[in-house]
Amino acid sequence: MTDTAASLPAIVVNGVSGRMGRMLVQVLTASDKARLAGALERPGHPWIGKDLGLMLGGAPLGVTVSDDPAAALSGAEAVVDFTAPAATVALAPVAMAAGCAHVIGTTGLSKDDIAAIGAAATSGVIVRAGNMSLGVNLLVALTRKVAAALDADYDIEIVESHHRHKVDAPSGTALMLGQAAAEGRGVSLDEAAVRGRDGITGPRERGSIGFSAIRAGDYIGEHDVIFAADGERIILRHVASDRGVFARGAVKAALWAQGQPNGEYDMAAVLGL
């Protein structure tokens, strides 16, 4: 490693064998603003103790895959985490104890999970978002603004599409959009949300916010926010065609987190929206 590379902020990737983990490795190894300093996987994973580059089918990277978070985070500035709720919640206090910013793109978090992450953030910096792309976060801001401008004569539906392997629904991004719509309307999303329809459901309740989830093929991520009234529809849409947009946003968040006061932040803060 050159002296210049060694001086770059050190970032660890949690869940390095997953889709987002692999993409983060690509982004970090090509970056001139940060460096890949560690790789984490769950205990018992076949990559543990092996060179990450070789496990990815390429040249050695000099980074050994570890199942010891405390050791991997020692000396790192940030850890980026697109894994599973239990793993993310367990990692948060370890990252805070290490003085390491925790960038969380994990979705499917429960209210208890979110509360635990918030508690950890009192002793460090956490950036958590259901989606880390610039475009999606602009869509969230637009959704809030349009919802505030239109009354309940306009039904709100959020339709999202992801690959067949995604395990949670609605997506974290869909929930971000739903929350933005609810905030714009001045209502509680928990009370307004309709997450599934089947059978004789009766007519739509005025002011409700509907969610529909498609799981098929290799969709990376598509989200539509539909405002529909008699005679017209307004559709706000974001399509991700490259998983790299999420990885680049996460690295941006990891760099932004350096020097921030303790607390939990979202991508709107990172992007100044």
Residue, then its C-alpha position, 0 to 999 in steps of 0.5 A: m500500500t502506498d503512503t497516499a493510500a494508507s492516509l485515506p479513511a479506513i472503511v470496513v465492509n460487513g457482509v462482504s460476500g453479499r451483493m452489496g458487500r461485493m459492490l462496496v469492495q469494487v467501489l472502495t478499491a477504485s476510490d481515491k477518497a477512502r480505502l478498504a481496510g477490513a472485511l467481515e462475515r458471519p462466524g462459520h462462513p467459508w471465507i473466514g481467514k482467507d484473502l478477500g480478493l481471492m474469495l472474489g475470484g481476483a488477485p489478492l487484496g491483502v485483506t483477510v475476511s474476519d468474523d471478529p468485529a472488534a478486531a476488524l474495526s480497530g483503527a477504522e473510521a467507518v463500517v458499512d453494513f448492508t446485512a440483516p437486522a440481527a447482525t446490524v443491531a449487534l454490530a452497532p454498539v461494537a462500532m460505537a465502542a471502536g469509535c467507528a461510524h456505522v453506516i447502515g443500509t440494512t432493511g427490514l428493521s423492526k421498531d425494536d431494532i431501530a430503537a436499539i440502533g438509536a440507543a447506540a448512536t448516543s455514543g457515536v455516529i450512525v447513518r441509517a437509510g433505507n436507500m442511499s442513492l441521491g436520486v431516491n433521497l430527492l424522490v423522498a423530498l419531492t414525495r413529501k412536498v407533493a403530498a403536502a400540496l394535494d389533499a386526500d382527494y388524491d389517493i397515494e399508492i407506492v409500488e416497488s419492484h425488487h429481485r426475487h431474493k429480497v426477503d423483506a417487504p415493503s422495501g426500506t425505500a418504499l417505507m421511506l417514501g410512505q413516511a414522507a407522504a404521511e409527513g406531507r399529509g400530517v398523518s401517522l403512517d402506521e394508521a394510514a398504511v395499507r400493506g396488502r389487499d386480498g379478497i373482498t376488501g371493500p372500497r379504499e379508505r380515504g386518506s390511506i397510503g397503499f403499498s404494493a411489492i413486486r419480487a421477480g427476476d433481477y430488478i435492482g430497485e424501482h419505486d413509483v409514488i402514485f397520486a391518483a384523483d378522478g381525472e388525473r394521476i401524478i407519478l413520481r418514479h425512480v429506477a436504479s439500474d446499477r447497484g453501485v449507486f447505493a454503494r457510492g452513496a454509502v461511502k459518501a455517508a461514511l466520509w461525511a460521518q467523520g467529525q460529526p457529533n454523536g447521533e443518528y443521521d439519514m441521507a438527507a443530512v449527508l446530502g444537505l437536503 
